[in-house]
Each structure stands twice: as structure tokens, then as C-alpha cells.
Amino acid sequence: MDGTSDWLGKRREESMGTATIAPRSRSRELSLAVGEPLLRGIHHLALVTDDMRMTLDFYVRVLGMPIVHGLRTPSRPPGARHAHGNGAPPYSNIPHYFLDMGGDSLLAFFEYPKRIAKADRDAIGAMQHVSFACGPARYREILERLKANGITIDAGPLLVIPPAIHSFYFFDPNGIRLEISSDLDGDEEDLLVIRSCSMSETELRAELETISNDKAWIDDMVAAMTPQGLGPVILSAS
Ligand SMILES: [Fe+2]
């Protein structure tokens, strides 16, 4: 293990708390063995509100997400450990709802008691925002739905990834930063999100070189790039 990867291993160990990521020398085999993601995507993204009715009104009525499941989390004797350990909310017997966000994925909310401080969305480790995907026609429809419901569009619509990924940003009633993203040159149903956001190896390498001068690490990252990339950049002679 060279000095750089030892430092990276230690730094990752610190920043991940109890989780430890193997330094590059050990992770290389794994990363190169995987050409496709191991996971399919989001099962559920769990967020926090202190007003479930307001939240359901927004996500069901404005963003059109049907309710899939609703429950109250279990009650337990004071001081008893939750079956989910530290992954559980620090409150028992609270509403917990699951919404269909599309793509066979769920958006979930817990309703915490009132008077809990709002999150700092720009703190390290925070969820900065969530971006939902849709086709070009639905993109325009949702933009109009939001405006018709008095929701402020804070940024956009704008081009975020050339040539055609556009998005706009807004906040839900809890102050959760949201985005709707769409490939405006793409199909309405077959969104091809990965393909439409991919880049060439050359472009990725140039970006990685702005965050590290460790060529071996950059080679690893490029080797583990999505197979749905756009291939080498072809420079036009004209
Ligand atoms: Fe985004």
C-alpha cells in the first residue's frame, strides 16, 4: 500500500464513521469486476415532515404520486431498543407513508413531532436535493401544475447537462429542495436517464484530473465507467 492510498483509506474511515471503504489497492478488483450497477435503484427514499396531511396534499395532489402504503410505526416501552436500531426514527407510534414516485420506486415520509429544527440542506452529508425524472411533455405539464398551485420555481427551467437535459427547482412545503429533470430531446416513456447523462471517457478523465493527480486512481474510475457512455469524443475537422 503506498502512502496515498493509506491516507485515502484513513480519510474515508474518518468521514464514513463506522463504515470503512477499502483503499484502492483492495477495491480495484471489485470495481473492475462490475460493469453494471449491483443495485436497481431506489426502493424508498425516507424524508421527514411534521405535517403529514400537508405533505400528502402536496405529493398526491400537486406532484401526482399515489399513496401506496400508510402505517404508524410501532410503539415500544420507554427505553426499549427499536428493532431497526439506529436506522429507526427517535420517536415511536408516528405516521409513516409511502408514495409511488414512478419507476417502481417509493418516496416515504415520517411525521415527526412539531418544533423540531429544520435541516440544513447544505450541510456535509445532507441530502441536497431530489430530482425526479419525466419525459418532455410531462416536464412542461408539471411545471404548469406547480405554477397553478402557487409553488415558486426557484431556478429554471434551464439546460443543466448539454445537449438537452433540462430542469427546474422548487421546494416542497417542508422546505425540501426538489428538481424535475428531463431530456427534452428524449422519448416520453423510455427515458434512458443514464445514457442521456453520460459522457465520453475523455471528458470524464479531464473532469477527474481536476480533483486528483493520482493517475492510477483515475484509470480505475474510468475503467469502472458506465458501459452506457457516449464513447470517445470525435472532434470535427471543420
Ligand atoms: Fe440535480
Boltz pocket constraint, residues with backbone or C-beta under 6 A from the ligand:
constraints:
  - pocket:
      binder: B
      contacts: [[A, 129], [A, 131], [A, 179]]
      max_distance: 6.0
